[in-house]
Amino acid sequence: MNLQTLVKGIQGIIPGGLSVKDFSMATQTSEDLAREILDNFMQNGIGRYEGEQVHFEESDKLKTSILAISMGAAIDEVSRLLKWQDFESLAAEILEKRDFDTTKNVILTKPRMQIDVVGIKSDVAILVDCKHWKNMTQSALQSAVIKQIERTKQYLVKEDVRAVIPVIVTLYQHDLQFIDRVPIIPIHQLDSFCDEFYGNLEKLQS
């Protein structure tokens, strides 16, 4: 399947169950091509058939987008098909697969702050700020880090956990970097970061 067809298929990824006909209408393709796209999705672990319907998870749209970008699709073209909620859902799913207890959109009060994703494992919390920005300037990242450190301090005061790690997860970065000891993690590296989580604890905590 060519790259353009893969990108076209992203539009049809709607959480819940839909028929092949529904998918072909959403992607403006023939039913034969819709089946070909869906078969390719299944081979890449995206979606599943249940009887005559295909079921997608909330995070499947972003998974497909990252696959398309890795194959050479234009980031601009793909990003137009994404919402920030897709991005948060994938970050949460990655943490869940690494056995973190995960909550999205956690609200702290007095002062009011919102945390995109919180993952807790063995009494240690990762606080994730998802940045679906195309142009990540260093000053914008610096500002995001300062805000996330403040959220981390408030969370630690209010919640009964042993330690809290602030992280920023981005869509368009290529490499892991640190600002003020806070990791800036490309979404495609979040899984490996979690894998090394306990090894990183000592380095990350001040």
N, C-alpha and C positions, 0 to 999 in steps of 0.2 A: 504494500500500500504506500502510495507516495505521501510526502509530507503535507501537501496541501489538503489532501483528503483527511489525514489525521487531525489537522487543525479544524477542518470543517466539522468533524465529529464532536469536538469539544462543546459546541452549542447544544447538542442533543443530550448531554449528560445532566439529567434532572433527577434529584434524589427521589427514591421511591420506585414504583413499578410502572413501566410503560411498554407498549407493544413495539414490534419492529416498525409497524406503520407509523406510530407516533414519532418514533426516532427519525424515520425518513422525512417526515414533515418538518420536524424541528431543525434538521440539518439541510433541508432542501435538496435531498438526494433521492435516487430511485431506491425501491425496497431492496433490490439486489445489492446495490452499493452499501446501503445501510447495514445489511447482514454482514458484508465483508468488513466494514468498519468495526462492527460489534465483535466479530470473531477475533479481529486483531486486538481489540481492547481486552478480551478475555485472556488471550495469550500473554498479555502484559499485566495480568492480575487486576484488571479494571472492570468492575461490574460482574454480574453473574446471572445466569438464566434460571428462572423458576417457572417451569412449564412454558407457556407461550410468551411470558413477560421477561424483560431484562430489568434487573434491580441495580441501582447505583447508590453508593454511599455519598455523604456530603463532601467528603474529601477527594472523590474520584476526579472531579473537574480539574483540581490543581495538580493531582498526580499526572494526568494526561498532559496538562500544560507543561509541566517540567520535563516529561518525556519528549514532547515536541521541541522544546527549547534545546534539549540535549542533542537532538537530531539535526538541529540547525534552523529551526523555525525562527522567524523574526520576533524578538521579544515584544516589540510594540504591538504587533498583530495579535499575539497570544494574550497580552495583558488586558487588551480591550474586552476579552471574553471572561475575565475574572472579577469577582467581587472580593472585598477584604474578608468577608465571612468564609469564603473558600479557603483562604490562606490560614485563618485561625483554626479551621476544622482539621486541616492536614497537620498542623503543628500539634494539636491535641491528640490526633490519632497516632502520631509517631511516639509521643510520650506514653500513651496507653499500651502500645505494643512492647514497650520497655518496662511494663509493670508499674507505671506511675498511676496513682489515683488522680484523675484529671478533672478540672472544672474550668469552663470558659466564662469570660466576662464576670470576674469576681469584683464586687463593689466593696470598697472600704469607706467608712464614714468618719467624719470629724478629724481631718478634712476628707472630703469626698474624693476618692480616686478609683479608677477602674484598671484592672489588670486583665489583659487579653486571655491568657491561659496560665493556670497554676497546676503544676504537677508535683505530687508528694510521694516520696518513696523512702522507707526507712527513716521517717521523721525528719527528712530534709526536703525543702520545697525549692522547685525551680519556678521562677516568675518570668514569663515570656511576654515580651512586647513585640508584636508582629508589625513589621514595616513593609507595606505593599507599595513602596515608592520606587519610581523608575530612576530618579536622580538622587542618589544618596550622597550629598556633600558631607565633608568631614565635620563641618559646623553643625549640620542637621543631626548627624549621628551623635555628636558631643552633647547636644541639647537633649536628645532622646535618652542618652545614658544618664544624664543628671536627673531627669524625671524618673527613670526606672530605679535609680538608687534611692530616691526619696520614697517611692512606693514600697521598696524592699524594707526600708527602715520602719515604715508604718505597719507593714504586714507582720514584721517580727515582733513588734510591740503588741499587736492585737491577737496573734495566732500562736498556739502552743506547738511550736516546732523547734527542733534542735538548731537548724541553720537554714538560711535562705540564700539562694543564688540568683541574682538578676541576670537575664540574658536578653539580647535583642536578636530577633530572627528576621532575616531579609530574603526577598525573592530574587534580587538581581546581583547581589554580591557574588564574587567567585571564590574568595578565600576567607577563612576564619581570621579575625583580627581582635585585638583587645583595646579598649579605651577605658582608662582608669580601672583596669583589671576586670572590666565587664566584657564578656565575650560577645562579639558581633558575628552571628552564625548564619551562613547561607542555608536556606531550608533544606537543600540536598545534603548538607553535612550534619543536620540535627540528629539523625539516627546514630551516626558514629560518635558524635559528641556525647549522647546519652550513654552509649556503650562504655565510654571512658569516664563516665560521670564521677565515680568514686575516686578514681585516680586524679581527677581534676579538682576535687574538693579543696585539697590543701592549697593548691595554687590560686584558686579563685577567692578563697575567704581571706579577708584582711585581718 
